[in-house]
Amino acid sequence: MTRKWVGLAGAIGLMVVSGAVACAFEADFDPSIYNPGVLEIVNFEVCEPCLDGGVYSYRWDFDADGTAEIETEEPLVTYAFPESGFYEVELTVADAGGRTSTRRKGILVGDVAAFAVRELLEQSDGTILVLITVYVTGDCNAIGIEETMPTGWQVEVVDAGGAFAFPNPSTKTIEVVWGSEFAQGDTVTFSYRLHPAYASDLRGLSGDVSGYTEDGRFIGRISGELGMAR
């Protein structure tokens, strides 16, 4: 089965201040799939318009252990993950003058009944819109999201996508539940906005997507963006 990830920004007509416009030197990349199988080839492509021209070196750390698996000047690489699980993929871009920029994104490897992808959309007013799309790959029900609230940001639910959503200040999480039954090919979306309180950047986001199949409960980390480039 071929699965294709499609971003939401264009689909819902949002004005996005992208790295290519807002910053002349910012690491960014896109994987060809966010939920590959074990040893499935994944393409990773650097966002070249996010950089300001010139010659760059790209350092790829596919398990965020501090050791690069690939170092190259080519903007497109391929990689196959050896085991199932959640991987934080880190790209570090360096130019000839010594500047560096780093970005991390999550990849969930292995068979799951549903997986989720997070997008971050910087807005001109300084807020960040967070979009989470859940892709259903098998029959399941009661899909839920539990997203950790980042320190120093205020949370506003924008569109619950038909779910029950509750920002829980006692646990510092956003709790989201769809009570429906789902079949392969279904998608659901949830979005919230982050308002800066005293934070000047967004270094880390984390959360889980879960649900139930006839074999019991499943849970996995949310893939996609894990924070802004640094």
N, C-alpha and C positions, 0 to 999 in steps of 0.2 A: 504494500500500500504506500502510495506517495503522499506525503503531507507537505503542505506549503504554508509557511507563516506569513500572514499579511498584517501590516501595521494598521492601527486605528486612526491615526492623525488625519490622513487624507479622507478616510471614510466618513468621519463625522464633521469635517469641515473646520477643524481648529486651526487658528493661526499659531504656528510654531516658530519660536526663535531658535533655530537650530545652531549646532556648533559651527557650521560653515559660515553663518552670518554673524553670530554673536562673538565668536572667538576665532582668530586666524590660526591658532595652533592648539588643536585639541584632539587627543586620541579617541578614536571611535572605530567600531567594526561591527559587522553583521555575520552571524553564522547562517549557513543554508538551512539548518533545522535546529530547533531547541530541544527536541526529544528524539535523539537518534537511538538506534539499537546498538548493542555492544559490537564493536569493531566496524560499525557503519562509517563510511567516509563522510566527513563533514568539511565543507568549504568555509574558510574564514577570510573575509575580505575587508581590508582597511578602507575607511572612509577618506579617500584622498582629498575631496573638496573641503574637509574639515581642517586641512593643513594649508600652509601658506606658500606652497611651492618649494622646490629644491629637492635635495637628496636626503632621504631618511633611512634609518635602520629600524627594524621592527623586531622586538623581542617578545616571543610568545611563551607564556607559562600556563600550561593547560590544566594544572591542578593547584595553582596558587601556593606552591611550596617554596617559592623563592628561586627555583632553578628553571631556567628557560629550556624548553624542549626544542625550540626552533629560534634561530637568530638569522635574519635575512634582510635584504633590501627590496624584496619582492612584496607587493601589497596583497597578494593572494596566496594562502597556504592551505594545505589539507591536513586533517588529523583524524585518527580513529581512537576512540576511548576504549581501553582494554577491559573495563568492568562496569557493571551497572552502578548507579549512584549519582550524587549531585556534585558537579565540578564547577569551581570558580575559575573562569578563564581570564587571564590578565594579559593585556597588550600594553607594552611600553614603547612609545615612539621617541626617537632621539634624532635631532638634527646635527649638522656639522658643527654648529656653534656650542653644542653641549646642552641645549634645552631638552627637557623630557616632559612627556605627558603620559599618564597611565589611565586605563579604564578597565573595569571588570564587568563581566556578564556571566550569568549562571546558565549551565546546561544540565538537563536532567536526562541521564542515560538509562535506557532499559524500558521494558514493557510496563505501562501504567494505564489505568482506566481513564485518567484525565490528567492533563498537565496545564500549567498556567504560565503566561509570559507577561512580564512587567515592562511598561514603557514609561519614560520620563519626558515630559514636554515642558521646557522652560517658557514662561510667559513674560511679556514685556513689563508687567507690574511687579516682577520679582518673585511671584509665586511659581510653584511647580505642580503641574497636573500629572497625576499618576494614573495610568490606565492599566488594568489587569484583565487579560482575556484568558478564559478557561476553554481549552480544547478537549472535547470528549472523544476518547478513542475506543471505548467499550461501554456496554450497558452498565449504568450505575445510578445512584440516587443520593439525595441529601448532600450535594456538593457544598463545601464550605471553604472559606478563606480566613486565615488568621494572620494579619499583617502587623508587624511591630511598628509602633509610632516612633519616628526618629526624634531624638532629643533635640530640643530647641526649635521645634516646628509645631505650629497649630494645625489641626486636621479638620477639614470640611468635606463631608460626603457630597459629591457632585451628582452622581447617577448610580443608584444601587442596582440597576439592571434587573428589576423585579425581585431582588433578594431582600431579606431582612438584614439590615446593616446597623451595627452599634459600635461607635467608638467608646471603648471601655477604659476610662481613666485609671481605674484601680489596677488593671493588668497592663496598661499602656499598650493595648492592642486594638486593632479594628477587627471586629468579628462580623463575618458575612456568611449567610446561609441561604441557599436555594433549596426549597423543600420538594422540588419536582423530581420526576424520573427522567433520565437522560439516555440517549442512544448514540452510537458511534456517529460522528460527524456534527453533533450539536456543539454550539458555542454559547457562552454567556460572558458578559462583560460587567466590570465594576470600575468606577473611577472616583478618586478623591483628590482634593487640592491641599497642598502644603503651603502654609503661610509662615514666612520666617519670623521668629520671635527674637531670639538673640543669636541664632546661627547664621553664619555667612556662607556656608556651603553644605552640601549633602553628601557625606562620606559613605554612608551605609544604609541599605534597606534589606530587610529579610522578612520572610513569611512562608506559610505553608498552604497548600491546597489539599483537601481531603474529601472523602466520600465513602460510599458503601457499594459493594458488589455482592453477589451471592456467596462469595468466599469470605466476606467480612469487610472490615474497614481498611482503606488504603490512605496513605499520606505521603506527600513529597514536597520538597522545597519549590518555591516559585522561581522560575527561570527568568532570563532577560536581565534588565538593568539592575545593578546592585548599588548604584550611586552615581554621582556626577564624576566627570573626568577630573583628575587632579594633576 
